[in-house]
């Protein structure tokens, strides 16, 4: 006899969904057809972290997702540069970890700031994790210190980590305690290795870096939520090459840069885009060094929908 049960999606392959029921039981489910027609722009109508109700199929020991409950938040990006579709990484999160590296592979400042803007817009606190510090030379360390100081000044938590030396791992564990956390970043930045270092018992493949182009190889194919003995959950996601923003108006983007947001009331125009307008408090702060040049350029790239790559950190 069929039953209606509730649970949370902990794995999505695009066709089938693994749901953890409220009693802890794990059940494989498929999606009822009507959800696929609700929003054609969304490439994945059901995502990891969604709370759902299912109808069980006792014969096949599977279920059908009948209802998706309202999300408290989610993090979303454009599917690809050429696509009009959108892709939701995960939903109902307490926080996100953005893992970045200065090289092997290099994470661009534009990528970091686009992720942070989206997380701010969808009310997801984000912790920056600068990983693979064991590979950094003196110049890298100096750059890392400047980045850490700046991001902390504008309100972001920053942890510097290395799986090789153990740097930052205990601090990271503390941040994950009793929270549901999305972990994201380029392929090859060491997301899977960090998760394994925090929770060695998890069955997660760790990849390497291609010598040819210094890009990471994908080791996570589908988004998946893992339970941690820290009494929290971590959502592992496939490596993200680009982070396209969705439906941001020019005059709204500054709301999601904390240091720009703090100056909005001081601009001459209430709808200032901080680009060409006179009497702009933000441009004045950039000229005086209160806002970093590279961070302001990333802001301009976003409002003009330009390429996120910049040649170098400055």
N, C-alpha and C positions, 0 to 999 in steps of 0.2 A: 504494500500500500504506500502511495506517495505521501511525503511529508513536506511541509514548508519549514525551512530552517534559515538561520541567519549566520553570517560569517564575514570574513575579510579576505579579499583577494591577495595572495602572497606570491603568485607567479603568473605571468602572462606570456604566452607564446604567439599571440595574435589570433589563434584559432581555438585554443583551449585555455582554461583558467584553473589554477589550483586555488581552492578556497579552504581556509582554516575556519572550521565551524566554532561556535561559541564554547562547545565542550572540548575543543582541542583536536577533534577528528579532522583529518585531511580528506578532501574530496575533489576529484577532477570534474570540471563543469564545462558546459558549452554555453553559448550565448543565444538567448531567444532572438529570433530574426528581427523583431521590430526595432531593437536598439541600433541595428546597423543602418536604419533609415532615418534616425532622429537627427543626425548632424553629419552630412556627407563630408564636410571639411575635416572632421576629426578622424584621424587614421586609426585611433584606438578608443572606442566608446567605453570600454571597461579597462581600468588600469590598476596596477599594484597599489594597495592601500585602500581601494574602494571597499565600503561596507555594503553588503548585498544580501538579498534574500533569494533563496533557491528552492526549487521543487526537486525532490530526489526521485531518481529512477532506481528503485530497489532491485530490479532485475539485473541491470548493468552496473550497479553500485556507483552511479554517476549522478550529476545534477544539472539542472538548467537554471541559469541566472534569470530570475523573473523581474527583479527590481534593483536599481542602484540608488542607495540613499544619498541625500544631499551631501556634498563635500564641504569640509571646513576650509580647505584650501587645496591648491595643486600647483605644480610647476610645469610650464608649457613652453614650447618653442615651435618655430617653423619646421616642417618636415625636412625640406631641402631648400636650397637657394631658389630653384626654379619652380617650386611647388607652392600652391595656395593652401595646401592642407596644413594641419597643425598636429603636433604630437605631444601628448601629455606624458611626462616622465613618471609621475606618481602623485598620489593624492593623500590627504589627511595626515600631513607631516607635522612634526614638532619643530624640525629644523633641517637644514641641509649642510653638508660638508662639500665644499668645492676644492678638489685636490688639484694643485698646480705645481709645475716644475719649471725651473729656469732654463733647462736644456735637457735633451735626451728623454722626451721631446720638450721643446720650448712651448710654454703656454703664453699666448699673446695677452697683453694687457686689455685689448679690446674684448677678447673672449671672457675674461674675468669680469669686466664691468658690465657686459651684457647679461651675464648670468645673475650678477648681483642686482641689477635693475629689475629683472623679472621676478626674482625672489622677493624684493621689496614690494613690488606691485601686488603680489599675491600673499603678502603677510607671512613669509617664511623666513625666520631668522637664519642667517648663514654664517658659518665659520669657515675661514680660509685656512687651508692646510697646504703649506709649502713643503713638498716632499722631496726625498732623495738628497737631503742636505750633505750626505757623505760624499757626493760627487762634486761639491762646489769648491772652486778655488777662491783666492782672496777677493778678487773682483766680484765674484758671485755673492760672497758673504756680505760684502759692503752693499751691494744692490739689494740683497734680501733684507738687510737691516733697514734700508730706506723704505722699502715697500711695507715691511712690517710696521714701522713707525707711522707711516701715513695712513694705512688702513685702520690701525688701532685708533689713531687720532679722530678719524671720521666715524668711529663707532663699531667697527667690525672686530670680532675675535680672530686672532691669528695663532696658529700653532705650527712650529717648524718640526718636521718629522724625518726620521730615517729608520727603515726596518733593519738596516745593517747594524747601526750603532744603538738602536733603541731610543734615540732622542724623541721626545714628545709623546711616546706611546702611552705612558701613564696619564698624562694630561688629557689625551684624546679619549681614553677609557672613561675618565670622569665626565666628560661632556656627553657621552653616549648613554649614561646611566638612566634607565627608566624613560627613554625617549625613543620616538620613531624618527629615524634619520635617513634622509636620502644622501647617497654619496655619488658625486658626479665629477666629470673631468674628461680630458682627452684620453684616448687609448694610449697606454704606455706610461701614464703618470704614477702608476703603482697603487691603484685603488684596491685591486684584489689582494695584493701583497699586504697592504695595511689591514684589511679585514682579517686575513689569515693570522697576522701577528697579534691582533686583538683577540681573535677567537680561533685558535689553532685547529679545533675539531671540525670546522666547517669544510665541506667538500667544494672548494673553489679552485679553479685552475689559475695559475699565475703565468702570464706570458712574458715576452721579452721585446726588445727593440730591434727593428730591422736595421742592419748596418748600412743598407743602401740609402734610405732616406730619413733615418732617425725618427721614424714614426712608430707608434705603438701598434702591436697586433691585437685585434679584438680577442679577448678571452671570455667576456660575458656576452652571451648572445641575446638573452631576454632579461627584462627587469625581473628581479626576484627579491623578496623580503626574507631575511634570515633572523631567527631569534638569537639573541646574545645572552650569555650567562650573566651579563651585567643587568639583566631584567629589562632590556630594551630590544628594539628591532632596527636592523639596518637594511635599506633598500639599495641593492647593488644594481647599477644600470650599465648598459653598453657604453663604450667610449663615444663621446660626442665630438665630431670634427668641427662643426659650426653651431652657433647659437643665434638663430634668427628670432627677432622680436615680433610680437603679435599686437597689432592695433594700438600702438602708442601715438598719441597726438604730440606734436612738437612742444607745445606749451606745458604738457604734463610730465615730460621726461625728467625735468629738474626736480620734481617731487621725490624721485627715487634715487637721487644722489644726495646723501645726507648733508654734505657741506654746501651744496647748492640750495637745497630746501631751506636751510637755516638763514639764507640771505634773501629769500624771495620778497619779503615785505619791504626790503630796502631798495628794490629796483624802482625806477621811475614809472614803469608801466606794469599794471597788475598781471598782464598776460605776456610778459617779457620772455622771449626764447633764449636770451643770453647769447645772442649771436651777433646781430647788427644794430640793436637798439641803443640809443643814447641813454645815459644815466643808469647803466646796468651795474648793480653792486657785485655781480658775479665776475664780470670782466675786470672790474677794479681789483677784486680779490686775487684773480689770476695774475694780474700785472704786479701785484705786491707780494706774490709768492705764498699767499695763504691757501690757495688751491693749486695743486700741482698741474703744470702744463700738460703732462701726458694724460692726466685724468680728464682735464677739460677737453682735450682733443678727442678722447673717447666719447665724451658727451656729444661733441659736434658730429662725429661719425654716426652716432645713433640718430640724432634728429634729422640728419640728411640722408639716412639709410644708405650709408657708404660702407665699403669694405671694412671689416673689423680689424684686419691686420695692420700693425704699425711696425716700422723697421726695427726699432730698438726701444727698450726701456730707457728713460732718461731720468 
